[in-house]
Amino acid sequence: MAPHRYGLVRRRAGDPPQRQGAWGLVRFVLACWKLNLAGAMEFRLSFLMTAGMMMVNNAVWILFWGLYFLRFPVVNGWELRDVMMMWAVSAGGYGLSAVFFGNAYRLASLIAGGQIDLYLTQPKPVLLHILISRMSVSAIGDVLFALILFAAFGDATWIGTLKFALALLIAMLLFLFFVVAAHSLAFFIGNAEGIAKQLFSAFLNFSTYPTGIFRGLGRLVMFTVIPAGFISYLPIGLLREAEPLFLAQALGMTLLVTCGGIGLFYAGLRKYSSGNRMDLRM
């Protein structure tokens, strides 16, 4: 397989968005999202069942935590409302990332299979184009589930709603670019789909347990190597009462993970070899 001349490809992929302007790129993204949703809604019964089953799956965990807090009302400073909002932030952040940037969760298989050739020839930013080209239907159930939890347990004031929106944005970016970084390992080690799924599972699990139950090495890992602690602590450090130090750390980690994921993808793209696929994307 002949390597791409990445410098030339990057120039071609990067120049047109500058000529068409930021608004043209926004319209392109919105058009992709619209087409993804239209495709999902074409089979409405399947769509409703898939999204509904994800909501039921999440509700089982909420029932578990509800029964737990009936017996133990406070656990290391965490109350039932805090855990419900933790699930709202975690489910909502993951759901938004998978709905709007669904290809992030299959990026390793696209790389290993040589299926990103198509995006390299298009006059759009490569990573953005890949990410927005697919929508996870089941993740819509996660987003709806998060909104229901917020309506039931959240602070419905303007300030509370804005804080919840910020928490969702932080969680979405952490989920998205942690997954992009994990899947970009495929550029360097070949088929990294297995290890990427394991890293994502660890990230997801850490994000759905109160940080107060972790001590020592486990707590260190969840705030550094697998920074899911910045998601699971948001109900305490932002939604209950904004803690400036934690919020600054969360925003800093979000920026670091975002830049790291993008940087690792494009560093790996320089090593990418064509799969010589003859695909067409309208």
C-alpha positions as CSV (number, residue, x, y, z in Angstrom):
1,M,0.0,0.0,0.0
2,A,1.4,3.4,-1.0
3,P,1.5,6.0,1.7
4,H,-0.4,9.2,1.2
5,R,1.5,12.4,0.7
6,Y,0.0,13.8,3.8
7,G,1.3,17.3,3.4
8,L,-0.4,17.7,0.1
9,V,-3.6,16.1,1.3
10,R,-3.7,18.3,4.4
11,R,-3.3,21.4,2.3
12,R,-6.1,20.4,-0.1
13,A,-8.4,19.5,2.9
14,G,-7.6,22.7,4.7
15,D,-7.7,25.4,2.1
16,P,-11.3,25.2,0.9
17,P,-12.9,25.7,4.3
18,Q,-10.9,29.0,4.6
19,R,-12.2,30.1,1.2
20,Q,-15.8,29.3,1.9
21,G,-15.6,30.8,5.4
22,A,-16.6,29.6,8.8
23,W,-20.3,29.9,8.0
24,G,-19.9,27.5,5.1
25,L,-18.3,25.0,7.4
26,V,-21.1,25.4,9.9
27,R,-23.7,24.8,7.2
28,F,-21.8,21.7,6.1
29,V,-21.9,20.3,9.7
30,L,-25.5,21.1,10.1
31,A,-26.4,19.4,6.8
32,C,-24.5,16.2,7.9
33,W,-26.4,16.2,11.2
34,K,-29.7,16.7,9.4
35,L,-29.0,13.8,7.0
36,N,-27.9,11.6,9.8
37,L,-31.2,12.3,11.7
38,A,-33.3,11.8,8.5
39,G,-31.6,8.4,8.0
40,A,-32.3,7.4,11.6
41,M,-35.9,8.4,11.4
42,E,-36.5,6.5,8.1
43,F,-37.1,3.4,10.2
44,R,-39.1,5.0,13.0
45,L,-40.1,1.8,14.9
46,S,-36.5,0.6,15.0
47,F,-35.4,4.1,16.1
48,L,-37.9,4.3,18.9
49,M,-37.1,0.8,20.1
50,T,-33.3,1.4,20.1
51,A,-33.5,4.7,21.9
52,G,-36.1,3.3,24.3
53,M,-34.0,0.3,25.2
54,M,-31.1,2.5,26.1
55,M,-33.3,4.5,28.4
56,V,-34.5,1.3,30.0
57,N,-31.0,0.1,30.5
58,N,-30.0,3.4,32.2
59,A,-33.2,3.3,34.3
60,V,-32.1,0.0,35.8
61,W,-29.0,1.6,37.2
62,I,-31.1,4.5,38.6
63,L,-33.3,2.0,40.3
64,F,-30.3,0.4,41.9
65,W,-28.9,3.7,43.2
66,G,-32.4,4.7,44.4
67,L,-32.7,1.5,46.5
68,Y,-29.1,2.0,47.8
69,F,-29.8,5.5,49.0
70,L,-33.0,4.4,50.7
71,R,-30.7,2.5,53.1
72,F,-27.8,4.9,53.1
73,P,-29.1,8.5,52.6
74,V,-25.6,10.0,52.5
75,V,-22.4,8.4,51.2
76,N,-19.2,10.4,51.7
77,G,-21.1,13.6,51.3
78,W,-23.0,12.4,48.2
79,E,-26.8,12.4,48.3
80,L,-29.3,10.7,45.9
81,R,-29.8,14.0,44.0
82,D,-26.0,14.2,43.4
83,V,-25.9,10.7,42.0
84,M,-28.9,11.3,39.8
85,M,-27.2,14.4,38.4
86,M,-24.0,12.5,37.9
87,W,-25.8,10.0,35.7
88,A,-27.5,12.9,33.9
89,V,-24.2,14.5,33.1
90,S,-22.4,11.2,32.2
91,A,-25.3,9.9,30.0
92,G,-25.9,13.2,28.4
93,G,-22.2,13.9,27.7
94,Y,-21.7,10.5,26.1
95,G,-25.0,10.7,24.3
96,L,-24.2,14.1,22.7
97,S,-20.8,12.9,21.6
98,A,-22.2,9.7,20.0
99,V,-25.2,11.5,18.4
100,F,-23.3,14.4,16.8
101,F,-19.9,12.7,16.4
102,G,-20.8,9.0,16.2
103,N,-17.9,7.9,14.0
104,A,-15.5,8.6,17.0
105,Y,-16.5,5.2,18.4
106,R,-15.5,3.2,15.3
107,L,-12.5,5.3,14.3
108,A,-10.0,2.5,14.9
109,S,-11.8,0.1,12.6
110,L,-12.0,2.8,9.9
111,I,-8.2,3.4,10.2
112,A,-7.3,-0.3,10.3
113,G,-9.6,-1.0,7.3
114,G,-8.2,1.8,5.2
115,Q,-11.6,3.4,5.1
116,I,-10.6,7.0,5.7
117,D,-9.3,7.4,2.1
118,L,-12.7,8.9,1.2
119,Y,-12.4,11.7,3.7
120,L,-8.8,12.6,2.6
121,T,-10.0,13.6,-0.8
122,Q,-12.9,15.8,0.4
123,P,-12.4,19.6,0.8
124,K,-13.2,19.5,4.5
125,P,-11.2,19.1,7.7
126,V,-10.5,15.4,7.8
127,L,-11.2,14.6,11.5
128,L,-14.4,16.7,11.7
129,H,-15.7,15.2,8.5
130,I,-15.1,11.7,9.8
131,L,-16.7,12.3,13.2
132,I,-19.9,13.9,11.9
133,S,-20.5,11.3,9.2
134,R,-22.4,8.9,11.5
135,M,-25.0,9.1,14.3
136,S,-25.6,6.6,17.1
137,V,-29.3,6.1,17.3
138,S,-29.2,4.5,20.7
139,A,-27.3,7.5,22.1
140,I,-30.4,9.6,21.5
141,G,-32.0,7.6,24.4
142,D,-29.1,8.7,26.6
143,V,-29.7,12.3,25.8
144,L,-33.4,12.1,26.5
145,F,-32.6,10.2,29.7
146,A,-30.3,13.0,30.8
147,L,-32.9,15.6,30.2
148,I,-35.5,13.6,32.2
149,L,-33.2,13.3,35.1
150,F,-32.4,17.0,35.0
151,A,-36.1,17.8,35.0
152,A,-36.7,15.5,38.0
153,F,-33.7,16.3,40.1
154,G,-31.9,19.3,38.7
155,D,-32.0,23.0,39.4
156,A,-34.5,24.4,36.8
157,T,-33.5,28.0,37.3
158,W,-31.6,29.9,34.6
159,I,-28.4,29.6,36.5
160,G,-28.9,25.9,37.1
161,T,-29.8,25.3,33.5
162,L,-26.7,27.1,32.3
163,K,-24.5,25.2,34.7
164,F,-26.0,21.9,33.5
165,A,-25.4,22.9,29.9
166,L,-21.7,23.7,30.8
167,A,-21.4,20.3,32.5
168,L,-22.8,18.5,29.5
169,L,-20.3,20.4,27.2
170,I,-17.4,19.4,29.4
171,A,-18.5,15.8,29.6
172,M,-19.1,15.6,25.8
173,L,-15.7,16.9,24.9
174,L,-13.9,14.6,27.4
175,F,-15.8,11.6,26.1
176,L,-15.3,12.6,22.5
177,F,-11.6,13.4,22.4
178,F,-10.6,10.7,24.9
179,V,-12.1,8.2,22.5
180,V,-10.5,9.9,19.5
181,A,-7.1,9.6,21.2
182,A,-7.7,5.9,22.1
183,H,-8.8,5.0,18.6
184,S,-6.0,7.0,17.0
185,L,-3.6,4.4,18.4
186,A,-4.6,2.3,15.4
187,F,-2.3,4.5,13.3
188,F,0.7,3.3,15.4
189,I,-0.1,-0.3,16.4
190,G,-2.5,-1.5,13.8
191,N,-5.9,-2.8,14.9
192,A,-6.4,-1.0,18.2
193,E,-10.2,-1.5,18.3
194,G,-10.0,-3.9,21.3
195,I,-7.8,-1.7,23.5
196,A,-9.8,1.4,22.5
197,K,-13.1,-0.3,23.6
198,Q,-11.5,-1.3,26.9
199,L,-10.2,2.2,27.5
200,F,-13.7,3.6,26.7
201,S,-15.4,1.1,29.1
202,A,-13.0,2.1,31.9
203,F,-13.7,5.8,31.2
204,L,-17.5,5.2,31.2
205,N,-17.5,3.1,34.3
206,F,-15.4,5.7,36.3
207,S,-17.7,8.5,35.1
208,T,-20.8,6.8,36.7
209,Y,-19.5,6.3,40.2
210,P,-19.2,9.0,42.9
211,T,-15.6,10.1,43.3
212,G,-16.0,10.0,47.1
213,I,-15.8,6.2,47.1
214,F,-12.3,6.1,45.5
215,R,-9.1,6.5,47.4
216,G,-5.4,6.5,46.7
217,L,-4.3,5.1,43.3
218,G,-7.8,4.7,42.0
219,R,-8.6,8.3,42.6
220,L,-5.3,9.4,41.0
221,V,-6.0,7.4,37.9
222,M,-9.5,8.7,37.5
223,F,-8.3,12.3,37.5
224,T,-5.2,11.8,35.4
225,V,-4.7,8.7,33.1
226,I,-8.5,8.2,32.7
227,P,-9.9,11.7,33.5
228,A,-13.5,10.5,34.1
229,G,-13.4,11.9,37.6
230,F,-13.8,15.4,36.1
231,I,-17.2,14.2,34.8
232,S,-18.4,12.3,37.9
233,Y,-17.5,15.2,40.3
234,L,-19.3,17.8,38.2
235,P,-22.6,17.4,40.3
236,I,-20.6,18.4,43.4
237,G,-18.0,20.8,42.0
238,L,-20.3,22.7,39.6
239,L,-24.0,21.9,39.9
240,R,-24.3,21.8,43.7
241,E,-22.0,24.7,44.3
242,A,-19.4,26.0,41.8
243,E,-15.9,25.4,43.1
244,P,-13.6,27.8,41.1
245,L,-10.5,25.6,41.6
246,F,-12.2,22.4,40.4
247,L,-13.9,24.2,37.5
248,A,-10.6,25.6,36.3
249,Q,-9.0,22.1,36.6
250,A,-12.0,20.6,34.7
251,L,-11.8,23.2,31.9
252,G,-8.0,22.8,31.7
253,M,-8.2,19.0,31.5
254,T,-10.9,19.3,28.8
255,L,-8.7,21.6,26.8
256,L,-5.7,19.2,27.3
257,V,-7.7,16.1,26.2
258,T,-9.3,17.9,23.2
259,C,-5.9,19.1,22.0
260,G,-4.3,15.8,22.7
261,G,-7.0,13.8,20.8
262,I,-6.8,16.1,17.8
263,G,-3.0,16.2,17.8
264,L,-2.6,12.4,18.1
265,F,-5.0,11.9,15.3
266,Y,-3.2,14.1,12.9
267,A,0.2,12.8,14.0
268,G,-1.0,9.3,13.2
269,L,-2.5,10.5,9.9
270,R,1.0,11.3,8.7
271,K,1.7,7.5,9.0
272,Y,-1.5,6.4,7.4
273,S,-1.3,4.2,4.3
274,S,-4.1,4.1,1.7
275,G,-6.5,1.2,1.7
276,N,-6.9,1.7,-2.0
277,R,-10.7,1.7,-1.6
278,M,-13.0,3.0,-4.3
279,D,-15.8,4.6,-2.3
280,L,-18.1,7.4,-3.1
281,R,-19.7,9.9,-0.7
282,M,-22.2,12.4,-2.0
